[in-house]
Structure formats: C-alpha cells, structure tokens
Amino acid sequence: MELISKKELLKEFEVKASFYNMKIGHKIFECRNQARIKRIGNDAVLKAITGKS
C-alpha cells in the first residue's frame, strides 16, 4: 500500500470535523464529534464517522 501525503490528499478531498472538550478528573481531553470527507467537486459524502447515532 502506498502512503499519500496530507498535502496531496487535500488537493482532492475536503475535510470538515467538529470537536468538543471533555473533562475527566483534572484533565481536559479534546474529542472529535464528527468527521466528514468529501471529494472536491462532488456533493456525495464519502465517509461520515460519528460517535452518536
């Protein structure tokens, strides 16, 4: 499998994500709520990952 750089991927795909902070004890963790990856010029969502249904 060939590794493709982030720079090259961003020429072809658009990525949007949302984040939130969760405090556990005295530590704060940044968590991803959702990520969407779309091919530039195409309205179809290729992959959506959510932690909620």
Backbone bond lengths (Angstrom), bond angles and torsions (degrees), N, CA, C in turn:
res aa  C-N    CA-C-N  psi(-1)  N-CA   C-N-CA  omega(-1)  CA-C   N-CA-C  phi
1 M - - - 1.446 - - 1.527 108.13 -
2 E 1.314 115.83 134.81 1.460 121.69 -179.34 1.528 110.73 -91.58
3 L 1.319 116.83 133.79 1.454 122.40 177.27 1.524 109.50 -84.78
4 I 1.331 116.89 128.15 1.464 122.45 179.59 1.525 107.65 -108.36
5 S 1.316 116.74 133.29 1.468 120.84 -176.34 1.533 111.36 -69.57
6 K 1.316 115.00 156.45 1.471 121.74 176.99 1.530 110.27 -57.51
7 K 1.321 116.19 -41.79 1.465 121.37 -179.40 1.532 110.73 -58.51
8 E 1.319 117.27 -44.10 1.463 121.55 179.99 1.529 111.37 -69.30
9 L 1.327 117.48 -40.85 1.461 120.91 179.19 1.532 111.99 -62.92
10 L 1.347 116.59 -38.85 1.458 120.35 -178.45 1.526 112.76 -70.72
11 K 1.318 117.98 -12.58 1.464 121.05 173.07 1.523 110.98 -74.05
12 E 1.333 116.58 -25.58 1.462 121.59 -175.30 1.526 114.00 -111.13
13 F 1.347 116.70 -23.42 1.461 120.37 -175.52 1.525 111.48 -125.68
14 E 1.327 115.54 149.24 1.473 123.91 174.76 1.523 106.75 -109.96
15 V 1.326 116.97 132.93 1.461 121.41 -177.89 1.518 109.13 -122.13
16 K 1.324 115.94 129.83 1.466 121.87 174.96 1.526 107.29 -128.82
17 A 1.324 115.77 138.68 1.459 120.06 -179.29 1.525 109.35 -145.81
18 S 1.328 115.77 155.28 1.462 120.02 174.91 1.536 107.87 -123.49
19 F 1.316 114.45 146.76 1.461 121.09 -174.49 1.533 110.48 -130.20
20 Y 1.309 115.58 159.24 1.467 121.57 173.58 1.521 108.11 -145.39
21 N 1.314 116.56 161.89 1.467 122.15 177.78 1.518 109.58 -104.70
22 M 1.325 115.81 139.99 1.464 121.53 177.33 1.520 107.85 -126.04
23 K 1.322 115.79 126.68 1.459 120.67 179.11 1.520 108.89 -97.29
24 I 1.328 115.34 124.81 1.461 121.70 176.13 1.515 106.36 -126.53
25 G 1.317 114.98 113.80 1.460 119.36 -174.61 1.521 108.66 64.66
26 H 1.326 116.66 -124.20 1.469 121.17 179.93 1.528 111.87 -102.77
27 K 1.335 117.32 7.37 1.464 120.74 -178.74 1.525 110.53 -107.72
28 I 1.328 115.49 145.30 1.464 121.65 175.74 1.526 107.74 -113.58
29 F 1.332 115.55 128.88 1.451 122.14 -179.29 1.520 109.63 -113.59
30 E 1.340 117.37 135.77 1.454 121.07 173.87 1.529 107.03 -89.35
31 C 1.335 115.87 125.25 1.462 121.71 -176.91 1.526 109.47 -120.66
32 R 1.327 116.24 148.54 1.463 120.47 176.95 1.515 108.93 -93.07
33 N 1.323 116.71 127.59 1.444 122.78 178.65 1.521 110.72 -85.14
34 Q 1.327 116.39 -40.65 1.456 120.89 -175.73 1.527 109.71 -158.87
35 A 1.332 116.50 149.35 1.463 121.57 173.41 1.520 108.13 -136.91
36 R 1.330 116.49 136.08 1.465 121.80 177.84 1.518 108.31 -125.45
37 I 1.319 115.46 133.38 1.463 121.44 179.82 1.524 107.53 -121.86
38 K 1.341 116.14 122.91 1.470 120.83 -179.31 1.517 109.71 -127.61
39 R 1.330 115.47 141.68 1.459 119.88 173.20 1.527 107.24 -72.99
40 I 1.310 118.45 132.46 1.458 122.70 -178.63 1.532 108.73 -60.41
41 G 1.335 116.04 131.47 1.457 121.69 -179.50 1.517 113.83 87.86
42 N 1.318 117.84 2.71 1.459 121.92 -179.72 1.522 107.84 -127.25
43 D 1.341 117.16 132.28 1.465 121.08 -178.43 1.530 113.33 -82.25
44 A 1.319 117.93 -11.88 1.466 120.27 -177.89 1.521 109.81 -75.32
45 V 1.317 116.28 135.80 1.467 121.72 175.43 1.515 107.56 -80.74
46 L 1.318 117.39 124.07 1.462 121.25 -179.00 1.523 111.22 -77.20
47 K 1.327 116.80 -40.35 1.445 119.12 -175.74 1.516 108.68 -154.19
48 A 1.311 117.39 130.99 1.455 121.45 175.52 1.526 107.52 -125.69
49 I 1.311 116.36 129.63 1.457 121.34 -179.29 1.528 106.94 -122.00
50 T 1.310 116.64 121.60 1.458 119.50 177.90 1.515 109.56 -131.39
51 G 1.300 114.38 155.01 1.457 119.74 175.60 1.518 111.35 -92.96
52 K 1.320 116.61 -2.87 1.464 121.28 -178.54 1.516 109.23 -123.68
53 S 1.318 116.65 149.22 1.468 119.30 178.51 1.512 111.62 -97.25
